[in-house]
Each structure stands twice: as C-alpha cells, then as structure tokens.
C-alpha cells in the first residue's frame, strides 16, 4: 500500500508547496510545547472500508465502557465478585475511591473516547483506551488545514463541533504533568469559546462544569484538585471525564477475556458486539502471582506458572508487559516492555518486577500485534525542494464524542513512525497527519 505517491500523480513541487503551507499554518503558540513532527503533503489514506469499521467501533467501545462502569458497581454492591472492585481500587487513595462512588456520579462515563488503534496486515487491533486523551486540538487543526487544501478528511469539522458540545458551559483545567498539551487546549478553547486554567490557578468562580485534563494519579501535585472532585461528587459541579479511577485502568481488557465474565459481557454488549470486540481487543492477562491449581493452565498461553513465561523463545515473546494504570508510568509507553525486544534475562526481570508490583499496582500482559508497513512521504526541511519517502508503521487515534443518544467519530489522527520502531507514539521522526477514506 503506497500513500506517498501524491494525489493523482501530482508533481513533487506541488506537494512540497502544499506541505510548506501546512507547516506555515501552525498557530503562533504552536500546538505542543517544544514538540516537532514530520509534515506530509496529504492525509494518510485508510484502506478501503476501514472508515466504516472505525465508525462502528465507536459505538461498540462506548457500550464497553458503560459495561465496565456497571460491572464495577455490581462488584461493589455484592452482585458480582468482590475481587473485581478490589483489584480496580488497588493502590488508590481511599478518599478518591469514596468520592468516585458517590451517587451523583453513578452512571457517568467519559464523553470522549480515544482508542489506540494499530493498523495490522489483517485489519486493526485496539491496544488500549484513553479517557483523558491528548491530541484533540492537534487533530482538529490538522483536519482544518488539510480540508482547506481540498482533502475530504474523516470527520470534517467534527472535532471542533464535538469538543464545543463537550465543554459547553465549562472551563478546562489542565495539570502541570500535561502542560505539553496546553497550547493545543488553548487553541481548542478559543474555538469552543471557553477558558483554560492551569491546575491550582483556577478561580473560585469556575463555570458550572470542568473539562478534566489531568490524570487522577497526579492529584497530590494539583492544588485544589480534591476540592473540584468533592464538588463533582456532591453534584455541585459537572466534571468530564468523571473522576472514576477504575475506568482508567488498562486491565479491563483482561477482564473482557475472562471466561467467568463472558455471560456479563454478552448480556451487556449483545452477542454481535461482543464477538466483534473479540476480533479487535487483543488477548490480555492479569499478572496475578497467585498459583494456579495443578490441573489448570492460563488460556492462550498454555502455561501453569509465570516462570514458564520467562523461558519463551524470542519468537514466542510476541507479548507486551505494562502497568494497568494510576501511575506516572502508565502513559506515553513509559512502562511498556516488548518481549521480542528484550534479552531473555531482561524479560525475566520484567516479569518478576510485574509480579512483585501486583499488590500495589497491577500489571497486565497483552498479545503484541505487529503493525503493517506502509509508505508515506514527508517534506524536507525548509528550503528543500523534495518530498522524502519513509517506510513506517501506523497508529490511528480516532476520537469519539458521546452524546445522549449518539456516538460520533470527530476525526482520526494518524501517527506514522519509522518502520524499525515497535512502540508507536508521537516522536520527532514520526509523520502526524489526518486521515481520509480509501477508494
């Protein structure tokens, strides 16, 4: 699949000029503090039919998140096993857990959902979900500038319209931890007609709602954050995403694959959506050190204890270890350990570390799906008269905005990383672009 040949065989000079215009359209304050990326002359073109599949994915993931919220509540109320809520609450401050369980927040779930979607040779897989996603402003801006160049980008103006609805009557509160994203949030706030405050700098007279752009693990470093959470729990302030730490755990994918919970997922998702999600959610395991019965094995791994996992050959280690959540290491791939990339001794140490961490912060093991290789061009440095081809691997970040009755795909950010990279995230040598549908 070649995405770098230009639209309709356009001359290279035309593509270079377009990429320069895109680069020159950058807002004066930028979009990411101190961040750069490679600029393409056109959007990333999705394989034929994939826009429709991504559109359907949004509704399925919304139902999944709502089911997760329900399962936690049923566990707390004794209608499902108590260990589910205990595991999801592990390592979290008791006051946060108590506030998050308040009656006024019972049915609230995030109103914007962003999965990390890896484009594979077979289709795509969802590596994880992010309920406090960065990149909203960047994706909206990319959609805007490439649409102005005549491209039919996925979502159109859906990012701005979705975000405006999301934050209507609210203020945006952003933490120091997320300060790299403040420029894009200020750009979006201007589009939506709302205000942005740094954590601790917000006035007493906030609007009636808050868009929370800070992680719950970071509360001790955010002055006044607990007061905001108390107001949200007491129904005095709307907050989205709701301050529910259990919804920000990656281990939900492991619970999705647990056979004893299959009846719950089927009932809440419906047979069709349950089956469809099984094709895109990678098999995931809890790194629970509790010994198995002598007659049992871990499904999908065929092992009876984690010590056997250490002996897997490099080819067998198409697996990823990562912290489930509520940690400064749980975002930006900071905790991710790719089995194939590690010498066997280091892989063994990573397994031991995850097992030792289990009592205070759970880790998960996940099947690793290799991203397909694509070709894309990016513009050389200012003054260069050529486009530079690059073989890369793609992470897609679709943004779904959830209203009372509908789930809309606002836009999709494509991050094309050099093909030798296993972890696909924003970096200086990655191409960032919006997407358009295939023909």
N, C-alpha and C positions, 0 to 999 in steps of 0.2 A: 504494500500500500504506500503510495507516494503522495505526500502532502506538500512537497516542496517545489513542484514544477511551475507554480504560478497559475493564476486563474486564466483558463483558455489560452495557454501558451503566451502569456504576456511577456513583453520584452523585460529583460532584467532591470534596465534603467527605470522602468515604470514601477517595478516592485521596490527598488531601492528608494525611489522618491516617496512612495506610499509609506514605507517603514519609517522614513525620516519624519513625515508628517505626524505619524502616530507618536513617535518619540517626542516631537516638538509640542504635542498637545498636552503633555504632562502638566497637571495643575502646579501653580507656583510653589505650593508647600509640599509637593510630592505626594506619594500615596503610602509608602513605607519608609520609616525613618532609617536612613543610611543603607537602604536596600536597592540593588540593581538587578535587572534581568535582561535576557536577550529578547529582541523585538522581531516579530515575524511580520511579513508583508500582508498576510491574510489570516483569517481564523483557522483553527485546526478543524479539519473536516472529519466528522464522525462517520463510521461505516454505515452503509445503508440500513435503515430500520432502527438504528440504535437510539435516535431521538425519542421515538415512540416507547422503546423499552425503558429509557430513563424517566420518561413522563409517568409511566405506570409504577415505577419503583418508588416514587414519592409517596403515593397513597399507601403502598404496602409498608413502607418504613414508618409512616405515621401510625398505622394500625399497630405496628410492632412496638413503638414507643408507648402508645396508650396501653397496650397489653403489659408491658414491663411495669408501668406505674400501678396497674391493677394487681399484678402478681405480688409486688412488694406489699401493697396494702392488705391483701388477703393473708400474706405471711404474718404481718404484724397482728392481724385480728384472729390468728389461730385457725384460719380456714385453709391454709396451705402450710407446709412445713416451716417451722420457726427458723431453721438454719438459713433460709434464703435471705430474710431480712437481716439476720445476724451477720452474714457474710457481707452483704451490701453496706452495712453500717460500720464495718470494721475499720478502726483507725480514725474515726471521725469524732469531733467534739460532741459530747452529749447534748449541749445546748443547741447546736446546729441540727442534730437529728430531731430533737423535740420540736423546734420551730418548723422544720420541714414537714413534720407530720400534722401540722395544725389543720383544723377542719376547713379553714378558708382556702387552703391550697390543695385540697383533696384531689380534685380532678384536673388540676392544671398540669400541662405538659409544654415543652418548648414549642414556640410558634414558628421557628425556623429550624430546619433540619438539614445538615450537610454531611452526607457520607463521603468517605474517601473511596473512590471507585477506581480500580485498577483494570485497564484495558488489557485483556489477555488474548491469546490466539483463539480461544473458544468463545469469547464474548467479553464478560466482565465479572469481577468479584468485588464485594464491598469489604474493605479491610477493617473499617471502623466507622463509628458515627461521632460527630462533633456537635454538641448542643450550644457551644459558645464559639462559633466559628469566626476566624479572621477571613479576610479576602472578600467580604461583601462589597466594600467600596471599590476595590480593585476590579472585581468582576463587572460591577455596574459601569465603571469608567471604560473598561475595555469594550464592553458591549456598545457603549455610546460612540466611541471614536471609530470603531470598525464599521458600525452601522452607517456612520456619516461618510464612510468610504464606499458605501454601496453594498455591503455584505448583509445577507439575511441571517443575523446571528440568532442562536437559540435563546428564546426568552424576550427578545426585543428590549422594551423598556421595563420588563418585569421585575428587575432587581430594584430599581428606584421605586416603582409603584408598590411592590410588596413590602419594602422596608418602610415606606411612608405610612402604610396602613399599620404595620407592626408597631411603630414608635409614636403614632398619633397621640398627642396629649402627654408625652413622656419626655424625660431627659435621659441622655446617655451618660452612664457613669463608667469610667474606664480606669483600670488599675495601672500602677507603675510597671508591673510584670508584662502588661500588654501594650506598653507605650509605643512600641514599634508600629502598632496598628493605628495609633491616634490620628495621623494625617488622613488615612482613608475614612476613618469615622467622622472627622471634621468635614470632609468633602461630602459624605453622605448626609450628615446633619444639615448642611446648607441646602441640599436638595430636598430634604424632608421638612425643613423649617423647624428644627428642634435644636436644643443646646447640648453641648458636650462638657462634662466636668471630669477632672481628674479625681481619683479616689481621695477622699479627705478634703477636697476643695469645694464640694457641692454645698450650696447654701441651705439654710433651714427651709426656705420656701421652694422646694422642688415641685415640679409638676405632679400631677396625680399619678404618674407612673414612672418607672425606671426601666430602661433597657440595660440589663446587667452585662457589661463587657469585662467581667473579671471572674476568675476561677474561684470556686469555694475553698480550695485548699489554701488560698492566699489570704484568707480573711484576717489573720493576725497582722499582716502588713498593710492593711487598708483601713485607715482611721475612719470611724463612723460606720463601717460596713455592717456591724451587728445591729446597729440601730435601724438601718434600712431593712435588714432581714426581719427584725421584730415587727416593724410596721407592715411589712408584706404578710407575715404570719398572722398579724392581728386584723388583716383586711383593710388597713388604713392606706395602703399603697399598692398599686399594681406593679408587679415585677415580672419581666420576662427576659431570659428563661427563668422559670420559677426556681427558687433556691432549694432544689431537691438533689442532694449529692448522689443518691442511689441511681439517678438517671444518667449520671456522667461516668458510670463505670463501663469499662470495656468487657467485663466478664458476662454481660448479658448475652453475648454470642455463645458463650459456653453453656449458659442455662438454656438457650434456644435448642442446643443439640442434646440435652439430657433426656434420655428416653422416658424417665418417670414423669417429665413435664410435658410430654408430647400431646397428651389429651388437652391440656390447658391451651397450648399454642394453637392447636387445630380448632378448638372451640372459639377462641377469641379472634383469630385471623381468618378462619374459614379454610377449608381444605385446599382450595386453589391457591390462595395467597401463601399459605404455609408451604405448599410444595414449591411455589415459585421462589420464595425466600431461601429454601434449602439449596437451590441451584446457585445462589449468589453470595450467601453468607458462608465463609469458609469454616470448615470443621474446627472447633475450638475446645480446648480442655482447661479445666481448673488445675492449677499446680498445687493440689492438695497433698500434703505429705502423709496423710492417713493411710496406713497399709490396707491393701485390698484383701478380701478373702482368698484363700489358696486356690479356689476354683474360678476366680474372676480375672478378666483382663480388661484393659482400657480399650473401648471400642475405637476402631480406626487406627490404633497404634499397635495393637497386638502384644502389649507388654503388661507385666503384672506389677512392676515397680519402676520408679523413675531412674533407678540405677541402670536399667537396661537401655534407657534412652541415651545415656552417656556413651554407649558402645555403638550407636548408629554410625554407619559409614557416612562420608560426606554426601554421597548421592541420596541417602535416606534422610538426611537432615534438611529437607525442604520444609523447614519449620521456623517459626518466629517466637521468641520469648518477649513479653513486655508487661510492664506494670498495668494493672487494671485501671487505676485512677487515683484521685485525691493525692496527688504528689506533683511536685515541680518537675519530676522526671516523666510524667505521663503524657506530655505533649511535645510536639516537634521531634518525634522519634528519638528522644533522649534516652529512653530505657530499652529501645528495641535491640535485640540480639538475633541476627540471622544465622541459623545453624550452619548453612553452607559456607558462610564467610569466616567461620571461626575454626582454628585448630581444635582437635578433639579435646585437648586438655582444657582450653579456654571454654569450650562448650560445656564440659563437665562442671567447671567452676560456675558458669552462668546458671546451670540447673540447680546446683547446691545453693546459690545465692537466692534464687526464686523460692526454693523450698524453705529456707531459713526465714525469709521475709513474710511467709504466709500468715503468721499470727497477727501481724500489724498492718500489712498492706498486700492483698492478694496479687499474684501474677497469673497470667494466662499463657498457654501455648497454642499457637494457631498454625494451621496449614498455610504454607507460603505458596502463592501463585505468581509465577513469573510473568511480568508484563511483556506484551508483544513489542517487537521493534518496529518503529515507523521512521519515515524520513521527513524532515522539516527543514526549512531554510530560515536563517535569521540574518538581520542586517549587520554588516561590519561596523567598525567604529565610525564616528562622524568623519566625513570626508572620503570614506571608502565607496567605491562605485560597484560593489558586487554584493550579492547575497551568498551566504556561506551555508553549504549543506551540512546537516547533522543527523546522524542516526540516534534515535532516542527512544525512551520508554515513557509511557503516559500515565499520569494520574489525573482523573477527572473529578472535579468538585462541583456537583450540582447543588443548587440552593433551592430548597422547597419552602414556600411560605404557606403556613397553615391557617386558614380562616375557619369560621364556624362550620361550614359545610363543604369546603373545597380545599384542595392542596394544589398549589400552582408552582410549576418549575419557573423560577425567575431568571435563571441563567446558569451557565456552566463554565467554570474556569479549567482550562487545560494547562497542566504543568508538564512540559516535555523535558525530561532530564537526559543527559548523555547516557548512552546505552550501557556503559560499564557500571552505572550506579544501581544498587539494589534498593536503597531507600529513596523513594520518590517524593521530594518536597522542594519548596522554593529554595533556589540557590543561585549564585551569580552566573553560573554557566547553564542555567535552565532557560527555556523559552516559555514565557507566560502568554497565553492567548485565549480569546473567547472561542466558542465552537459554532460551527454551522452544520446542518444536516448533509448527509451524503446523498448522492444521486443514484 
